[in-house]
Amino acid sequence: MADIRTNRYAILVCGILTMLMFGTIYAWSIFIPPLEAEFGWTRSQTSLVFSVAMIGLSFGMLSIGPLSKVLSLRACFVASTSLIVLGLFSCQFITELWQLYVFYGVCCGLGSGMSYTVWTTNTLAWFGDKVGFASGVLVMGFGMGALVLGSLASALIYSSLGWRLAFVVIAALALVEALVAINFIQEPPPRIAALKPKRDAVGVTLPGSKTVREPSFWLFCIWRSVVMGAGGAVIAEASVMMTGIGSSIAFATAAVGALGLGNGFGRPLGGILYDRIGQNRTLVVLPALALAVSVGMAAAYWFEAPWLFAPFLLIEGLLYGMYAAINTSYMRTTFGQRDLAMNTGISAVVLAPFNLVFPLVAAALFEWTGGYEAFFVIVPAFALLSLACGALCKPANARLQARYGAAGETAGTGIAGELQDAAGQTTGRSADGVG
């Protein structure tokens, strides 16, 4: 009988479950009320935890490229699991705010980002002919962490266990899942490793050192970061936003779960949209939708209608996931396959400051005004900025193509030289830059 660990669909399922379990950071807003109630921390202080975790996520994703040159993927996964389990388990002992930043923000953020890249790298090595499908469902699992862990965390927190033991239970589950999952990290046989995608069209081929000098890169980064930064603030504050306009804790928890569900399913939907209507239209359609949703969320919040705010959370989650999914596709079709790992890693790091600033702005406005009305006033402006950048990407890419020609730049020097071609083909596809 064939070993199930060599069945690529079993590996894919294991990857989805691992991503789901290690999407811990997206359930953060569930922990905010009990922590603020016990320690008297302000919303700015607790929101910063999520921002630190998102920054850790970005750098954790970027770290696997160089680490995988000296360590096996299994060793990298052991390191990522150790960080997550240590961080979650240590949260039960916190008495000071800085401990929360270190244990949940740094440890869980870095560990989640590292695990994300390990599993996309491992799984896509088995699905060279179905890269879009495999990467889409994997990141769907990661984005749905808020649905599964948010519901579990809420049930544990408001049971006799309380928030401290809730962290312990989730840490134990993560450890058990990882002990099973590590057996599915392995190299594919040559006939599987040789599978190639049917299409892999690219514009030019640029190393990271030249990519960062191109307007196409920065327009796209702004296009993505301003909407995802605002979306990250909503994810971080979703539960308290709901309860602040009269929602029950149970309904708020369900709405956060719906947000996570949308975030998950938005990843493959974003890839499908990109393939169906093309890059240029996608870069305009998504911010137009984000603008409409931001106006709807503002109206629902202002009129204190949680029943209306909840479905907009679901759509916001969908858009967040779709924006996240476009990163790898854009970088590959615009700047080439060879240096995809470094280019997507750089773009993930560019997103990090936005993940830091936007939740802090939302929390500061809340403390200043006593609500999130002011925050929802400015969000449509960022959707408009994204729309403008998306429209400008088309002429910027045309100029890029004219400058380097269809053959592209071939001198892979500079930053790109730090990664081998094989690593660029695997880890590069995995660096979506998500929260």
Residue pairs with C-beta under 8 A, 6 or more apart in sequence:
4 10
5 11
5 183
5 184
5 186
6 186
6 189
8 126
8 127
8 188
8 192
10 184
11 122
11 123
11 126
11 184
12 123
12 126
12 127
12 134
12 137
12 138
14 180
14 181
14 184
15 119
15 120
15 122
15 123
15 138
15 141
15 181
15 184
16 137
16 138
16 140
16 141
17 141
17 177
17 181
18 115
18 119
18 141
18 177
18 178
18 181
19 115
19 116
19 119
19 138
19 139
19 141
19 142
19 145
20 141
20 142
20 144
20 145
20 148
21 145
21 148
21 149
21 173
21 174
21 177
21 178
22 80
22 84
22 111
22 112
22 115
22 116
22 142
22 145
22 174
23 112
23 141
23 142
23 143
23 144
23 145
23 146
23 148
23 149
23 260
24 84
24 88
24 108
24 112
24 145
24 149
24 170
24 174
25 50
25 53
25 54
25 57
25 104
25 108
25 109
25 112
25 145
25 435
26 143
26 145
26 146
26 149
26 150
26 235
26 260
26 263
26 435
27 145
27 146
27 149
27 150
27 153
27 256
27 260
28 49
28 50
28 53
28 104
28 236
29 50
29 150
29 235
29 236
29 237
29 238
29 239
29 240
29 256
30 150
30 153
30 154
30 157
30 239
30 253
30 256
31 153
31 157
31 163
31 166
32 43
32 46
32 47
32 237
32 239
32 240
33 239
33 240
33 243
33 249
34 157
34 162
34 163
35 41
35 46
35 100
35 163
36 42
36 43
36 46
38 163
39 97
41 97
42 363
42 367
43 237
43 240
43 363
43 366
43 367
44 360
44 363
44 364
44 367
45 97
46 100
46 363
47 233
47 236
47 237
47 359
47 360
47 362
47 363
48 101
48 105
48 356
48 359
48 360
48 363
49 100
49 101
49 104
49 105
50 105
50 232
50 235
50 236
50 359
51 105
51 232
51 236
51 355
51 356
51 357
51 359
51 360
52 101
52 105
52 106
52 109
52 356
53 104
53 105
53 106
53 108
53 109
53 112
54 109
54 232
54 352
54 355
54 356
54 435
55 109
55 352
55 353
55 355
55 356
56 105
56 106
56 107
56 108
56 109
56 110
56 112
56 113
57 109
57 110
57 112
57 113
57 116
57 434
57 435
58 113
58 348
58 349
58 351
58 352
58 355
58 433
59 110
59 113
59 349
59 352
60 80
60 109
60 110
60 111
60 112
60 113
60 114
60 115
60 116
60 117
61 113
61 114
61 116
61 117
61 345
61 348
61 430
61 431
61 433
62 113
62 345
62 348
62 349
62 431
63 110
63 113
63 114
63 117
64 76
64 114
64 117
64 118
64 121
64 427
65 117
65 341
65 342
65 345
65 418
65 419
65 423
65 427
66 418
66 419
67 76
67 79
67 114
68 76
68 121
68 423
68 427
69 419
69 420
69 423
71 79
73 118
73 121
73 122
73 185
74 182
74 185
76 114
76 118
77 114
77 115
77 118
77 119
77 178
77 181
77 182
77 185
78 182
79 111
79 114
80 110
80 111
80 112
80 113
80 114
80 115
80 118
81 111
81 115
81 174
81 175
81 178
81 182
82 111
83 107
83 108
83 110
83 111
83 114
84 107
84 108
84 111
84 112
84 115
84 171
84 174
85 171
85 174
85 175
85 178
86 103
86 107
87 102
87 103
87 104
87 106
87 107
87 108
87 111
88 103
88 104
88 108
88 167
88 168
88 170
88 171
88 174
89 167
89 168
89 171
90 99
90 103
90 107
91 100
91 103
91 104
91 164
91 167
92 164
92 165
92 167
92 168
93 99
94 100
94 103
116 139
116 142
116 430
116 434
117 427
117 430
117 431
118 185
119 138
119 430
120 135
120 138
120 139
120 427
120 429
120 430
121 426
121 427
121 430
122 184
122 185
122 186
123 134
123 138
124 131
124 134
124 135
124 426
124 429
124 430
125 187
125 188
125 193
125 426
126 134
126 188
126 192
127 133
127 134
127 195
128 192
128 193
128 194
128 195
128 196
128 197
129 195
129 196
129 197
129 198
130 197
131 197
131 429
132 197
132 271
132 275
133 268
135 271
135 328
135 429
135 430
135 432
136 267
136 268
136 271
136 272
136 325
137 268
139 264
139 267
139 268
139 321
139 324
139 325
139 432
139 434
140 264
140 265
140 267
140 268
140 321
141 264
142 264
142 267
142 434
143 260
143 263
143 264
143 265
143 266
143 267
143 317
143 320
143 321
143 324
143 434
144 260
144 261
144 263
144 264
144 265
145 260
146 235
146 256
146 257
146 259
146 260
146 263
147 257
147 258
147 260
147 261
147 264
148 260
149 170
150 253
150 256
150 257
150 260
151 253
151 257
152 169
152 170
153 166
153 170
154 249
154 253
156 163
156 165
156 166
156 169
156 170
157 163
157 166
158 249
161 169
187 193
200 332
200 337
201 333
202 332
202 333
202 334
202 335
202 336
202 337
202 408
203 333
203 334
203 335
203 336
203 397
203 400
203 401
203 408
204 334
204 335
204 336
204 400
204 401
204 404
204 405
204 406
204 408
204 409
205 335
205 336
205 337
205 338
205 339
205 408
205 409
205 410
205 412
206 214
206 335
206 336
206 339
206 343
206 404
206 408
206 409
207 339
207 342
207 409
207 411
207 412
207 413
207 414
207 415
207 416
207 417
208 339
208 342
208 343
208 346
208 414
208 415
208 416
209 413
209 414
209 415
209 416
210 409
210 414
211 217
211 335
211 339
211 343
211 346
212 218
212 346
214 335
214 396
214 400
215 392
215 396
215 399
215 400
216 334
216 335
216 393
216 396
216 397
216 400
217 334
217 335
217 343
217 347
219 389
219 390
219 392
219 393
219 396
220 283
220 330
220 334
220 347
220 389
220 393
221 347
221 350
221 351
222 385
222 386
222 389
223 283
223 287
223 386
223 389
223 390
223 393
224 323
224 326
224 327
224 347
224 351
224 386
224 433
225 350
225 351
225 354
226 354
226 382
226 383
226 385
226 386
227 286
227 287
227 290
227 319
227 320
227 323
227 382
227 383
227 386
228 320
228 323
228 324
228 351
228 354
228 355
228 435
229 351
229 354
229 355
229 357
229 358
229 382
230 294
230 358
230 379
230 382
230 383
231 316
231 319
231 320
231 323
231 435
232 320
232 354
232 355
232 358
232 359
232 435
233 358
233 359
233 361
233 362
233 375
234 241
234 259
234 297
234 313
234 316
234 362
235 259
235 263
235 317
235 320
235 435
236 359
236 362
237 359
237 362
237 363
237 366
237 372
238 252
238 255
238 256
238 259
238 313
239 252
239 253
239 255
239 256
240 252
241 301
241 309
241 372
242 251
242 252
242 255
242 256
242 306
242 309
242 310
242 313
243 249
243 252
244 371
244 372
245 300
245 301
245 304
245 305
245 306
245 309
246 304
246 306
247 255
247 306
247 309
247 310
251 306
251 310
252 306
254 310
255 306
255 309
255 310
255 313
255 314
256 313
258 310
258 311
258 313
258 314
258 317
259 313
259 314
259 316
259 317
260 317
261 314
261 317
262 313
262 314
262 315
262 316
262 317
262 318
262 319
262 320
262 321
263 317
263 318
263 320
263 321
264 317
264 321
265 318
265 321
266 317
266 318
266 319
266 320
266 321
266 322
266 323
266 324
266 325
267 321
267 322
267 324
267 325
267 432
267 434
268 325
269 318
269 321
269 322
269 325
270 282
270 286
270 321
270 322
270 323
270 324
270 325
270 326
271 325
271 326
271 329
273 282
273 285
273 286
273 322
274 282
274 325
274 326
274 329
277 285
279 329
279 330
279 333
279 334
279 393
279 397
280 393
280 394
282 326
283 326
283 389
283 390
283 391
283 393
283 394
284 387
284 390
284 391
286 319
286 322
286 323
286 326
286 386
286 390
287 383
287 384
287 386
287 387
287 390
288 387
289 315
289 319
290 319
290 323
290 383
290 386
291 380
291 383
291 384
291 387
293 312
293 315
293 316
293 319
294 376
294 379
294 380
294 382
294 383
295 380
296 308
296 312
296 315
297 309
297 312
297 313
297 316
297 376
297 379
298 373
298 376
298 377
298 379
298 380
299 308
300 306
300 308
300 309
300 312
301 309
301 371
301 372
301 373
301 376
302 373
302 376
320 435
321 434
324 432
324 433
324 434
324 435
325 432
327 344
327 347
327 348
327 431
327 432
327 433
328 340
328 344
328 428
328 429
328 430
328 431
328 432
331 340
331 343
331 344
331 347
331 428
332 340
332 428
332 429
334 397
334 400
335 343
336 408
337 424
337 425
337 428
338 412
338 416
338 421
338 424
339 412
339 416
339 419
339 424
339 428
340 424
340 425
340 428
340 429
341 419
341 423
341 424
341 426
341 427
341 428
341 431
342 415
342 416
342 418
342 419
342 424
342 428
343 416
343 428
344 428
344 429
344 431
344 432
344 433
345 431
346 415
347 431
347 433
348 431
348 432
348 433
351 433
355 435
361 375
362 372
362 375
365 372
365 374
365 375
366 372
366 375
368 374
416 424
419 427
